[in-house]
Amino acid sequence: MRASEGDRLIIHGHHVGDPGRTAEILEVHGRDGEPPYLVRWDDGHESTFYPSSDSTIEHQPAEWSRH
């Protein structure tokens, strides 16, 4: 899994009807876009996160990049 700052992290629910969670990737701490990531969850909480198989990355278009 590879991500860049500004991408969205999406965590899918484990059971039917479970809501998913989303977060903005603030910092990439691994090499070449790999985890861990510093993320800001939709509730405003920030944490370091290591995604698992229930996670996907929504990449932002290059023109939206903060770089």
C-alpha distances in whole Angstrom, upper triangle without the diagonal:
4,7,11,14,15,12,13,11,12,13,15,19,19,23,25,26,23,22,19,17,16,15,15,13,16,14,11,13,11,11,10,8,6,7,10,11,15,15,18,19,21,24,24,22,20,18,15,12,10,8,9,10,12,9,8,8,11,11,15,17,18,21,20,19,20,20
4,7,10,12,10,11,11,13,15,17,21,22,26,27,28,25,24,20,18,16,15,14,11,14,12,9,11,9,9,7,5,5,7,10,10,13,14,17,18,21,24,23,22,19,18,15,13,11,10,12,13,15,12,10,8,10,9,12,15,15,18,17,15,17,17
4,7,9,6,9,9,12,14,17,21,22,26,27,27,25,23,19,17,14,12,11,8,10,9,7,10,10,10,8,5,7,8,10,9,11,11,14,16,18,21,20,20,17,16,14,12,12,11,14,15,15,12,10,7,8,7,10,12,12,16,14,12,13,14
4,6,6,9,10,14,17,20,23,25,29,30,30,27,25,21,18,15,13,10,7,8,8,7,10,11,11,9,6,9,10,11,9,11,11,14,16,18,21,19,19,16,16,14,14,14,14,17,18,19,15,13,9,10,8,8,11,10,13,11,9,10,10
4,6,9,11,14,17,20,24,26,29,30,30,27,24,21,18,14,11,8,5,5,6,7,10,12,13,12,9,11,12,12,9,9,9,11,14,16,18,16,17,14,14,13,14,15,15,18,20,20,16,15,11,11,9,9,12,11,13,10,8,7,9
4,7,9,13,16,19,22,25,28,29,28,25,22,19,16,12,10,6,5,6,8,10,14,15,17,15,12,14,14,14,11,11,10,10,12,13,17,15,16,14,15,15,15,16,16,19,21,20,16,14,11,9,8,7,10,10,11,8,7,7,10
4,7,10,13,16,19,22,25,26,25,23,20,16,14,10,9,6,6,8,10,10,14,15,16,14,11,13,13,14,11,11,10,11,12,13,17,16,17,15,15,15,14,15,13,16,17,17,13,10,7,6,5,5,9,10,12,10,9,10,12
4,6,10,13,16,19,22,22,21,19,16,13,10,7,6,5,6,9,12,12,15,16,18,17,13,14,13,14,11,12,9,10,10,10,14,14,15,14,14,14,13,14,12,15,16,14,10,8,6,5,7,8,11,14,15,12,12,13,16
4,7,10,13,16,19,20,19,17,14,10,8,6,5,6,7,10,12,12,15,15,17,17,13,13,11,12,10,11,8,10,9,11,14,14,14,13,12,12,10,11,8,11,12,11,7,6,5,6,9,11,15,17,19,16,15,16,19
4,6,10,12,15,16,16,13,11,7,6,5,7,9,10,14,16,16,18,18,21,20,16,15,14,15,13,14,11,12,10,11,14,15,15,15,14,15,12,12,9,11,11,8,6,5,6,7,11,13,17,19,21,18,18,20,22
4,7,9,12,14,14,11,9,5,5,6,9,12,13,16,18,17,19,19,22,21,18,16,15,15,14,15,12,13,11,12,14,16,15,15,14,14,11,11,8,9,9,6,5,7,9,11,14,17,20,23,25,22,22,23,25
4,6,9,10,10,8,7,5,7,9,12,15,16,20,21,21,23,22,25,24,21,19,18,18,17,18,16,16,14,14,16,19,18,18,18,18,15,14,11,10,9,6,6,8,11,13,16,19,22,25,27,24,25,26,28
4,6,7,7,5,5,5,8,11,14,18,19,22,24,24,25,25,28,28,24,22,20,21,20,21,18,18,15,15,17,19,19,20,19,19,16,16,13,12,11,8,10,12,15,16,20,22,26,29,30,28,28,29,32
4,7,9,6,9,8,11,14,17,20,22,25,26,25,26,26,29,29,25,23,21,21,21,22,20,21,18,18,20,22,21,22,20,21,17,17,14,12,11,8,11,14,17,19,23,25,28,31,33,31,31,32,34
4,6,5,9,10,13,17,20,23,25,28,29,29,30,30,32,32,29,27,25,25,25,26,23,24,20,20,21,24,24,25,24,24,21,20,18,16,14,11,14,17,20,21,25,28,31,34,36,33,34,35,37
4,6,9,10,14,17,21,24,26,29,31,31,32,32,34,34,31,29,27,28,27,28,25,25,22,21,22,26,25,27,26,27,24,23,20,18,16,13,16,18,21,22,25,28,31,34,36,33,34,35,38
4,6,9,13,16,20,23,25,28,30,31,32,33,35,35,31,30,28,28,27,27,24,24,20,19,20,23,23,25,25,26,23,24,21,20,18,15,17,18,21,22,25,27,30,33,35,32,33,34,37
4,7,10,13,17,20,22,25,27,28,29,29,32,32,29,27,25,25,24,24,21,20,17,16,17,20,20,22,21,23,20,20,18,17,16,12,14,16,19,20,24,25,29,32,33,30,31,32,35
4,7,10,14,17,20,22,25,25,27,28,31,30,27,25,23,23,22,22,18,17,14,13,14,17,17,19,19,21,18,19,17,17,16,12,13,15,17,17,21,22,26,29,30,27,28,29,32
4,7,10,14,16,19,21,22,24,24,27,26,23,22,20,20,18,18,15,15,11,11,13,16,16,17,17,18,15,16,13,14,13,10,10,11,13,14,17,19,23,26,27,24,25,26,28
4,7,11,13,16,18,19,21,22,25,24,21,20,18,17,15,15,12,11,8,8,10,12,12,13,13,15,13,14,12,13,14,11,9,11,12,13,16,17,21,24,25,22,22,23,26
4,7,10,13,15,16,19,20,22,22,18,18,16,16,13,13,9,9,6,6,9,11,11,12,12,14,12,14,12,14,15,12,9,10,10,10,13,14,18,20,21,18,18,19,22
4,6,9,12,13,16,17,20,20,16,16,14,13,10,10,6,5,4,6,9,9,9,9,10,11,10,12,11,14,16,14,11,11,10,10,12,13,17,19,20,16,16,16,19
4,6,9,11,14,16,18,18,14,15,14,13,10,9,5,5,7,8,11,10,11,9,11,12,11,14,13,16,18,16,13,12,10,10,10,10,14,16,17,13,12,12,15
4,6,7,10,12,15,14,11,12,10,10,6,6,5,7,9,11,14,12,12,10,10,10,9,12,11,15,17,16,13,12,9,10,10,11,14,15,16,13,12,12,13
4,7,10,13,15,15,12,13,12,11,7,5,5,7,10,13,15,12,12,9,10,10,11,13,14,18,21,20,16,16,13,14,13,13,16,16,17,14,12,10,12
4,6,9,12,12,9,11,10,9,6,5,7,10,13,16,18,15,14,11,10,9,11,12,14,18,20,20,17,16,14,15,14,14,17,16,18,16,13,11,12
4,6,8,9,6,7,7,6,5,6,9,12,15,18,20,18,17,13,12,10,10,11,12,16,18,19,16,15,13,14,13,15,17,16,19,17,14,13,13
4,7,9,8,7,6,5,6,7,11,14,17,20,22,20,18,14,12,9,10,10,13,16,19,20,17,17,15,18,17,18,21,20,22,20,17,16,16
4,7,6,5,5,6,7,10,13,17,19,23,24,23,21,17,15,11,11,10,12,15,18,19,17,17,15,18,17,19,21,20,23,22,19,18,18
4,6,6,8,9,11,14,16,20,22,25,28,26,24,21,18,15,15,13,15,17,19,21,19,18,16,19,17,19,21,20,23,22,19,19,17
4,6,9,11,12,15,17,20,23,25,28,26,25,22,20,17,16,15,15,18,19,21,18,17,15,17,15,17,18,17,20,19,16,17,16
4,7,9,9,12,14,17,19,22,24,23,22,19,17,14,13,12,12,15,17,18,15,14,11,13,12,14,16,15,18,17,14,15,14
4,7,8,12,13,17,19,22,24,23,21,18,16,13,11,9,10,12,14,16,13,13,11,14,13,16,18,18,21,20,17,18,18
3,5,9,11,15,16,19,21,20,18,15,12,9,7,6,7,10,13,14,12,12,11,15,15,17,20,20,23,21,19,19,19
4,7,9,13,15,18,20,18,16,13,10,6,6,5,8,11,14,15,13,14,13,16,16,18,22,22,24,22,19,19,20
4,6,10,12,15,17,15,14,10,8,6,5,7,8,12,15,16,13,13,11,14,14,16,19,19,21,19,17,16,17
4,7,10,13,15,12,11,7,6,4,6,9,11,15,18,18,15,15,14,15,16,17,20,20,22,19,17,15,17
4,6,10,11,9,8,6,6,6,7,10,11,14,17,16,13,14,12,13,14,15,18,19,21,17,16,15,17
4,7,8,6,6,4,7,9,10,13,14,17,20,18,15,15,14,15,16,16,19,20,21,18,17,16,18
4,5,5,5,6,8,11,10,14,13,16,18,16,14,14,14,14,16,17,20,22,23,19,19,18,21
4,5,7,9,12,14,14,17,16,19,20,18,15,16,15,15,17,17,20,22,23,19,19,19,22
4,6,9,12,15,15,18,18,21,22,20,18,19,18,18,21,20,24,26,26,22,22,22,25
4,6,10,13,14,18,18,21,24,21,19,20,19,19,20,20,23,25,25,21,21,19,22
4,7,10,12,16,16,19,22,20,18,19,19,19,21,21,25,26,26,23,22,21,23
4,7,9,13,15,18,21,19,17,18,17,18,19,20,23,24,25,21,20,19,21
4,6,10,12,15,19,18,15,17,16,18,20,20,24,25,26,23,21,20,22
4,7,10,13,17,17,14,16,15,18,19,20,24,24,26,23,21,20,21
4,6,9,13,13,11,13,13,16,17,19,22,23,26,23,21,21,22
4,7,10,11,10,12,12,16,17,20,23,24,26,24,22,22,23
4,7,8,6,8,9,13,15,18,21,23,25,23,21,22,23
4,5,6,9,11,15,17,20,24,25,28,26,25,26,27
4,5,8,11,15,17,21,24,25,28,26,26,27,28
4,7,11,13,16,20,23,25,28,26,25,27,28
4,7,10,13,16,19,22,24,22,21,23,24
4,7,10,13,16,18,21,19,19,21,22
4,6,9,13,15,17,15,15,17,18
4,6,10,12,15,13,13,15,17
4,7,9,11,10,10,13,14
4,6,8,6,7,10,12
4,6,6,7,11,12
4,5,5,9,9
4,5,9,10
4,7,9
4,6
4
